[in-house]
Structures are given as C-alpha cells and as structure tokens.
Amino acid sequence: MNNKSKVRVRFAPSPTGSLHIGGARTALFNWLFARHEKGTFILRIEDTDRERSTEEFTKSIMDGMKWLGFDWDEGPYHQTDRMGLYREHVDRLMKEGKAYRCYCSAEELETKRQAMLAAGQKPKYDGKCRDRKDQPEGPYTIRLKAPLTGITAIDDICRGHIEFENKELDDLIIARSDGTPTYNFTVVVDDVTMNITHVIRGDDHLNNTPRQVLIYEAFDYPVPVFAHLPMIFGADKKKLSKRHGATAVTEYQAMGYLPEAVVNYLARLGWSYKDQEIFSLEEMIEKFDLNVVGKSPSVFDTEKLGWVNGQHLAKYSDERVAEMVIPFLKGLGLEVNDIKYAAKAIASERERGRTLKELAEISAFYFRDHIDHDLNAATKWLGEKGKEVLRTLRDGLSKLPDLSEPEVAKVFEAVIAETGLKMLDVAQPVRVAMTGTTVSPGIYLVLSILGRKRVLERLDKAIAY
C-alpha cells in the first residue's frame, strides 16, 4: 500500500458489551494517529453476532467515546447493513475458483479435530471438500482455498517482521451454512471498501492477521499496514479483566475520573515521549508516534491513574471543580444551592481527594443538615470531658460575629490556656462534632467555611449526643 496516501484508520468494536479499557486504548491510538497525520478516523460497529449484539451496547460504546473526546469523521457503519456487499465478495471468490463449498457437518469436523489432538497434531481442516466436483443436497459452508505451501509475512509497526507458514493455516470458512459471512472475511471486505490504510488493533488479533492477509491476496487487494498494540495486564501480569476491578470506561466516569486524565493514562500504556507524564490532548496529537509503541504488555495501575487524575484536576479553579463535584454530591442525596460556599468547602479537601467522587464523599459533611457521628470517634471524643471542651469553645465562638480563621484560633488558644489541654484534646471533639469523624482539613479552616450558624448548631447537637 502506498504509505503516502491519506491515512484512514478505523475503530471497530463489537457491541456485545460496554467500551472497556483495552478497547478505549485501541480507539485512542487510532484517533491520535489519524489526528497527527491529518487523516480520517472511522467508527465501524461489528454487529454480526446477532445473539449478543445490542443497541444498548452500541449506544454505550459511542457514549464512552464521546466522553473521552474521540470524535469520528465517518460512520458509524454497521456490518448488519452491509450483508449484500459481503455476499457479492463471496460470490466473486466462488466464480474465480478461489473458494469452495464444504459439506462436512459440525459433528464430522469435531470428530476429526479430536482425532488430530489425540495424535498430538495441530487441529486443522483436512481439505476433504477442496477439490470436490459434485454438489449434493444439504447444508454447506464456503471455505477460502488457501495456499498449501510458502509463507505469509507481515511487517508490523509494533511487532516487526513476522512470518507464518501457510501449511499451518487451513482453509478458512468465509460463509456459514446459513449464508452469513464470518468475522475475518467481513473485516477484510470492510477495510478494503473503506480504503483503510493502517489497521491498528490489540495483539490478541495477531493470529487472525495471516488469515486476513490471504483473503486480501485472494482478491488482489492491497494489504494495509498493521500495528498490533501490546496487551494491557492487571497487577498480576494477566490479561486485564473484571477480576482486577473496573474495566468499562463508564465505570471510570461514574467513579469521578476526568476524561482527559483517563486518555492521558491510556496513552502512556505502550507509548511514551521522553520522560513526560502529563499531556494535554493537543500535546498528545502533536507528539504521537506509532513507531515508538512497544511490544511488551503494559500493566494497568489504578494508583497511577489516580495520580494522573489529580494532576489534571489541579489545573482547574475551585469554582470549576465544585461544578464538576456537585452532580456527585447530588448522587449522595445532597442539595447544593450556594456555589461560592461549595467552592470553598470542596477546595479544602482538594489535597486529599483524587477523583470527583472522592471529593464529594469527603466533603459531604459540609452539606449535610444532620451529622451522623462515627460510633468509635464519638465514644472516644464526645464523653463528658469532650463535651466540656465543646461547651467552653461554644461560649467563646458564639461571641464572634463571624468565624474567620485568626479569630477562631484565638478562641482555641484561650481554651487551651484555660484548661491546660493539648491541641489534640481540643481539636478532636470539635472535629467529630463538625464532621462526624476524626479526619478533616485544618479545624480552623473547617469552622471558617461552615460559618457561625452551622458551627453553633453542630456544637449543640454534639453536646446533646
């Protein structure tokens, strides 16, 4: 294929599930390559598995791509709309003598397969119907007449030069007995008719590649450039799956990760640019180079993703972060009516919260009308000694017109001087009274944000606890 022709790439998910992390990384590398090369990015829905493919999953995949920012230039094309095109291509190979009818039943093929396995041989079709001249009644599949000798070679951008012996590849079924085309056949017909120049996909597809190359060659079609991306593993160095935690893109959206952080992290799974870790979308497009994508599997590290998310979150103003967190607060059943108050409250937790959902959860106490006190915390800090501290503090705080941090600090200092207690023994009962727990930002800051009315109400409830 002429590499100087305009780049055309495709992302071709099957709508049998939501968009998962591995698929999103494949979509990203195709999208980045297309944008870097000023080419065309095509979305194709491979929905020929009618039993498992659903409209719901198709929508979920497209929603996931939109959330990540992967806009497509053509499509979505649906394979189910292209059946006539596939039949034309099957008929063409039959007329040219490059494909044939196979009348072997599934039971017969399975018997032969088991016999080969028992003999220690690699199971493959024995070519029984390859040169058959009669056309008996009954069901049949259509097989590609593949070369029996020689090699099929590809020069893969990520994997280098790879050779496959043709004798190891059997005569692939290209149409089932009900007339529907098979996966490898539809992929080739689609890629050719859509003028795909580069096929960028996960290396779990590598075994399909020599079979697909034989189909290209049977049609005398140009073979695209292949790039098989390294697998993504979990921490145990096994293929990423649900046992490792969340795998669907929508789950990361629901957990409050920023789309640009997820994209940044996915880009670094296999690709790198010097020692840079944090990229904007524009930087990724500018610097992306398919030639530096490695072939070693990448490990998906949730801790690292959290760090990357925190780096991107730090770019936003307190007001913008509050706007993004508010839907997650509403998800906790909390109403937010004052954006300025919300911005201050959530800003106080920004060092601790790495996702929008985490920020909502740890700052929720600012927005609750009623504070549920943690039993252990209350038992330790809201006994008679703690309540006496709260009464003394309440008396001092109630005399302040507003609770600025310097004024709050003076009240605390006065209580410490009067009682001889340590700061911890004064701060922790107040912290439990304000938040229900023993963990929060600096207590002076918390009181100044909550304001006089909320603070006095919470002190009264804690004293009465």
Buried (B, 14 or more C-beta within 10 A) or exposed (E): BEEEEEBBBBBBBBBBBBBBBBBBBBBBBBBBBBBBBEBBBBBBBBBBEEEEBBEEBBEBBBBBBEBBEBEBBEBBBBBEEBBEBBBEBBEEBBEEEBBBBBBBEEEEBEEBBEEBEEEEEEBBBBBBBBEBEEEEEEEBBBBBBBEEEEEBEBEBBBBEEBEBEBBEBBBBBBBEBEEBBBBBBBBBBBBBEBBBBBBBBBBEBBEBBBBBBBBBBBBEBEBBBBBBBBBBBBEEEEEBEEEBEBBBBBBBBEBBBBBBBBBBBBBBBBBBBEEEBBBEBEBBBEBBEBEEBBBEBBBBBBEBBBBBBBBBBEEBEBBEBBBBBBEBBEEEEBEBEEEEBBBBBBBBBBEEBBBBBBBBBBBBBBBBEEBEBBEEBBEBBBEEEBBBBBEBBBEBBEEBEEBEBEBBBEBBEEBBEEBEBEEEBBBBBBBBBBBBBBEBBEBBBBBBBBEBEBBBBBBBEBBEB
